[in-house]
Amino acid sequence: MNLLTKEEYQAIAGSLELPSTAYIDGGYRPAASGKTFTSFNPATNVALGDISACGQEDIDFAVQKAREAFEDGRWSKKHPSERKDVLIRFAKLLTRNARELAVMESLDSGKTIFDCETIDIPETIHCLKWHAEAIDKIYDQVSPASDNHIAMVVREPIGVVGLVLPWNFPLLMLAWKIGPALAAGCSVVVKPATETSLTALRVAELASEAGLPRGVLNIVPGSGAEAGEPIGRHMDIDMVSFTGSTATGKRFLAYSAESNAKEVVLEMGGKNPAVVLQDAENLDRVAQHIVNGAFWNMGENCSAASRLIVHKDIKDALLSRIDTHARHWNIGDPLDPETRLGALVSKAHFKKVSGFLKLADRFRLGGGAKEGFVEATIIEIENNNHKLAKEEIFGPVLSIITVSSFDEAIKIANETDYGLCASLFTSNAKRAIRGARAIKAGTVTVNSYGEGDISTPFGGFKQSGFGGRDNSMHAHDQYTQLKTIWIDLSDDQDEAVD
């Protein structure tokens, strides 16, 4: 997609019609209470509008309509190829409205238009298309049995699912969840983050336009306490998929235990290491990967490479290159395509990240924080016991830890409560494989930073999450149930039933 000028993006922003109410049973509707909350542009602190603040009554209504849609089969019982056709049309409509969605996402979240145009929106569309194309290509199984039996193992959609989204990738995380959930035949109730509700509401309207039956995709904006907890505790929701902080994710386990023991899939925080060994090659390229991993999306990324664990023999050479690349990550107007670092998502989050900066003993680079924007920041710390190495900052902050050996590097990489992602840089193939196996993380990249792609499962170890994976064919598992159908073929009706 060709990028526009800052002035052209601003013109689009000025002409947008922003949604303001919940989307339930195929149409927009205000919250039953009449309550609203205000959505702000974090880059300017200008109000974008008031949005319906859903509560228990709205959640109940959305779940009721989702359940009706699921049970009468208007979506769940459609032939897989029919569901595929609808989702393909949905993806095409997203493509036609891609620029509008990119600008809306940037305004609502503070993300740069560069990232929205080149990463978030294209990946959102690709994710939905990928899961749509997979619908009629997933086969069930027949187990090995005797001549007198057939045992079939079949997948069935799990039912009504609650999807609770984070604010850092509003559209992409929506796609990661509704892609496999809708492909499986489920009906969904989505709670976007209060900071970033606009694009989810618009996407639901486009889904209906594409032919998704009413009641299948419902969007209920609102706070965690008023809308999120009722989803977690609802007796008629069969499963919840949550992406967000570890503290909040743990609450959904309690909600499940205290209600109907619904299945819970959690994708939570990370404190991800980038390990650079002394035999790493092409340090300029290594520096590029580390800088991108640390500062992409303003560091508001659960897989951000926030800890650089570097061997002492190449530390100086690598850091000089990192300094050079990091200086290109400028802060500015998110609607300017030249800007690499936009605004942090909210005043509260800016305050949190700014508080972490006060813990630094010495800044190697950056450290500035003003009016919602934080500079690309590099901090050298003494060891992995420092608070900056232990806690998830969720901002553009890279902490540097020096090591003397492979074993020390792996040990420090694993000294964390999290286990989402990691990167390992080495020219030794055996050491790369040994290190990738030894690091306790759901995704380990070698000689690069990344999360894999749509074909690879994404999720974490330890307190980074469990219960399922986003992306890949494995994502379909969490939205389906396995059923065994055992058929007796024996002619002897008196034979004992196994």
Beta strands, then each sheet from edge to edge (+ up, - down):
strand 1: 22-24
strand 2: 27-29
strand 3: 36-41
strand 4: 46-52
strand 5: 141-143
strand 6: 149-157
strand 7: 160-164
strand 8: 187-191
strand 9: 217-219
strand 10: 239-243
strand 11: 263-267
strand 12: 272-276
strand 13: 305-311
strand 14: 363-365
strand 15: 369-370
strand 16: 373-374
strand 17: 377-380
strand 18: 397-403
strand 19: 418-419
strand 20: 421-425
strand 21: 443-446
strand 22: 461-462
strand 23: 465-466
strand 24: 480-488
sheet 1: 1+ 2-
sheet 2: 3+ 4-
sheet 3: 5+ 6- 24+
sheet 4: 9+ 8+ 7+ 10+ 11+ 23-
sheet 5: 14+ 17- 18- 13- 12- 20- 21-
sheet 6: 15+ 16-
sheet 7: 19+ 22-
end
